[in-house]
Amino acid sequence: MEKIKGLIDAPFTPMLANGDINLEPIPAYAAMLAENGLKGVFINGSSGEGYMLTAEERMALAEKWIAAAPAGFKVIVHVGSCCLRESAKLAAHAAGIGAWGIGAMAPPFPKIGRIEELVKYCEVIASAAPGLPFYYYHIPAFNGAFLPMLDLLKAVDGRISNFAGIKYTFESLYEYNQCRLYGNGRFDMLHGQDETILPSLAQGGAQGGIGGTTNYNGRELVGIIEAWERGDLETAREKQNFSQAVINVICNYRGNIVGGKRIMKLIGLDLGPNRVPFRNMTDDEERSMKAELEAIGFFARCNRF
């Protein structure tokens, strides 16, 4: 099974002022990401407010992203849901419209507390699209599924034929690396924390990754990998530290889902508001965030259209 090389973006869902989804910006969005070095998108995930969308909205977004994708640009569809039957329906739809792959995080309710429960959840979804790579999206801060991922790999090995790997969005580089080494690198371990790409590269990981700040800071994050590959450690360090400085700013404005989505407006692609219960930024907060970004030189280094 093909392993992803390079960085995949987790895009925001464009919305109108009334909260309806807005498909119109997606072709320009996809082209911008590709131009800035991203290799694809992982849609309808946490950055895309996927759990706050209807199944029909999620399918419409998937269809538009696949239609808009440049040549060679991978579209992975997050299909996780609190309703397993809905997840299976979304997975089958993704396969039918030509998605490159699918993924699912554990549901926030009911909370999954055992490996076998998680394996069964993944198994049902993956079996609905047996021809597509399936990635488990490990983000326990969002769903409380603080389970050992090495145990998950051992449990799915030989049981779920299209289980491709894990999008690993957690702080333990030790566990990430142990998963990467399992079975002589059998599974594709996609690095999911933009703030720790460089230390993961030093371990041999982060050959492929999925990030949220790649929406607006993709050039610098891609640049970390490029600098590492040519042996330029000082440049890689500088770009990683700059990327952390950007993250420090968005942490002052309710994180990537809220603050990051507003940054897209500042760089020229207004993707609209977040859905309730997210608390959208005020105009004063936007001005304050812009000043903080200007202070670190962000707008000279951010993604370009």
N, C-alpha and C positions, 0 to 999 in steps of 0.2 A: 504494500500500500504506500502511495506517495507520501513523503513527509514534506511539510510546508517549509520553505526557505524564505526568510524575510519577514516583514511585519505586516500583519493584517489589522485593519482599522475596525473599531467598534463604533459605528456611526450613530449620531443622534437621529431621532425621528422628527422630520420637519412637520411643524404644526401651524395651523392658522390661528388667528387671535382668539377664536371661539373654542379652540382645543381640538378641532377636527384635524386629521392627518392631511398633509399637503405633499402630494407626489411631485409637484412641478419642479422643485429644486434638485431632484435626485440625479438627473443626467449631468448637470454641472458639478454636483457634489462628487460623483464617481470619477469624472474626468480630473477634477482637482486632486483627489487623493492619488490617483495613478501618476499624475504629473509630479507629485512630490515624493514618489518612491514607494508608496504602499502597494502591496501585492493583492489586496482583496479586502472584503468586508465581512464582518460577523454581525449580521443585522438582528434587530428585535431582541437584543440582550439587555443588560442592565443600563448601559448608556442610552439605548434606544427606548427605554421605558416599556419594554416588551410585556411585562405582566400587567400593565395598565391599558393595553390595547385589546380590542376584540379580536377574535379569530379571523374575522373577515378583514379587518384592518391589517393584521399581520400578513395575511395572504396577499393582499393588494400591494403592500410594501415589498414583499418578496418578488412578486411579478415585475414590479417597476425596477427594482435593483438589478434583476437578471437581464431585463431588456436593455438597461443602460450601461451594463458592465463593458468596459473596453476589452479588447482581445486579451486573453490570458489572465484576466482579473477574476479572482476566485470569489464566489458568493456563498458564504456559509450561513445557514438560517438557524437561529436559535428557536427551538420549538418547545422548550420546557413550559409546563403549565401545572397548576394545581389539579387539573383534570387530566388524567392520563390518557383518556380516550381522545381528548382534544389534541394532546401532544402527538398522538399517533396520526390523527387526521392532518395536522400541520406537517408532519414528517413526510407523509405520503404525497401531500401537495407539493412540497419542496422537490421531491424526486420527480414528480410529473412535469414540473416547469423548468427543469434543467439546473437546479442548484448544484454547486460543487460538493457540498457537504452539509451536515446538520450537527447541531449540538444542543445540549440541555443542561441547565443547572438543576440541582435538587429543589423541589418546591418549598416555599416558605411555610406552607401548611398542607398536609400534616408534616411535622418535622420528621425527617428521616434520621434515625439514630443507630442503625445497624448496617453493616456492609451488605448483607444479603438483601435488605430492603432496597438499597441503592442499586444493586446489581439488577434486581427484578425491574425496577423503574427504568433503568437504561435499556434493558433487554426488550421490553415492550416497545419502546420508542424506536430503537435501532431496527427491530424486525419489521417495522412499518415502511422502512426505506432501505432494504437490504443491499442495494447497489451503491449506496452512498457511504462515505466515511462518517462515522459518528464520533463526536468528541464530548466527553463529560466536562462540564464547566464548573470547576472547583472554586467557589467564592463563598466560603462559610460565613463571612461577616454578614452576608445578605440573607442567609437561610438557616444558619445554625447547624449546618451539617459538618461538624468538625470531626471528620472521619479520616483514618489513615489511608492515604492514596496509594501507597505501595500495596496494601491489602486489597484495595479495589482492583488494581492491575492483576494481581495474582488470581482474584476471583473471576475476572472476565476473560482471562487468557484461556483460549480454547472453547469458550462458551458463547461469546458474542463475536461472530466472525467479522463484522464490519466495525468493531470498536477500534478506532484509529489512535486515540490517545486522550490527553487531558489538556484543557486550557486551565493553567494553574495560576490562580490569582490569590495567592496567600504568601505570608512572610517567610516561610521556612525554606531557604535555599538548600538546606541539608536534605529535606524530604524531596524537594523538586529534583535534586541531583540523584538521589537514590532511585526515584522513579525513572529518571532518564537512563540510568545504568541497567535497570531491570531487563533481564532476558537479552543481554547484549544490545540494548537500545531498540528493543522490539516495538515500543510504542512512541508515538510522536508527542513529545512534551512541549506544548506551546507556552512560552513564558508570558505571564499575564500582568506583570507589574513594571510599568515604565520606569519607575524609580530605581530598579536594580538590574537593568540589562547588563551593565558592564561586569559586576561581580559574577553573574551567571555565565557570561562568555568566558571568564577566566576558569570556570569549572568545566567548560565544554558545552554548556547549554545555550539557550536563547538563539539557536539557529533559526527558529521560527517563533513568532510571538503574536499576541493579539492585545492591542492597547486602546485606551480611550483618549489619552492626550495626544495620540497620533493624529487626531482630527485637525489640530491646529499647530502642533509641534512635531509633526512627522518628519520633517527634513532633518531636524537635530537628532531625533531618535534613530532614524535610518543611518545618520552620520556616525553614531556610536559604533554600529556594527561595521560600517565601511572602514572607519579608522582602525578598529581592532584587527580587521582582516589584512590591512596593509602594515600592521605592526606599529602604528602611531598611537602609543598608549597615552601620551600627554593630551592629544586632541580628543581621544575617547573619554578621558577623565573630565576634560573641560566640558564636553557636550553632556555627559551624564550629570555633572554638577549643575549645569545650566537647566537641564530638564527637571532636576529636583527643585530648583528655584521657581520654575513655572508652577510646579505642583504646590509649592508652599503658598503661592498666591491664590490658586483656586481653592485651597483648603480654608482660606479666609472668607470664601463666598459659596459655602455649602457644597463644595466639591465639584467633581467633573460633570455630573449630570446637570447641575444647575449653572454653576459658574462657567464650566467649559462650554456649555451650549451657548451662553451669552458671548463668549469669546468669538464664536463663529460669526456673530453679527459684526464684531469689531474688525474682523479680518475680511469682511465683505460678503458673507453668506448668511443672511438672516434666516434662521431655522425656526423662529417663533418661540412661544412659551413652553414651559413644562406643564404637565397635567397635575391637577390637584390629586393628592395632598402635597406635592412639592410646592415650596414657597418660592415664587419667582423673585428675581432680583429687582430692586427698584432702580430708577434712573440714577439716583445718587450713588447707589452701590456700583452701578456700571461705571460711572465716572471715577469712582475710587479705585476699582479694579483696573481700569485702563491706566490710571496713573502709576499703580504698582507695577504693571507690566512694562510700561515705558521706562520705569526706573531700572529694570534689569535688561533693557535692550531687546525685549521680546519681538517687537514689530519689525525689526531688521532681520529676524531669523525665523519667523513663523512660516507656515505654509503659504504658498503663493497660488494665485489663480492664473 
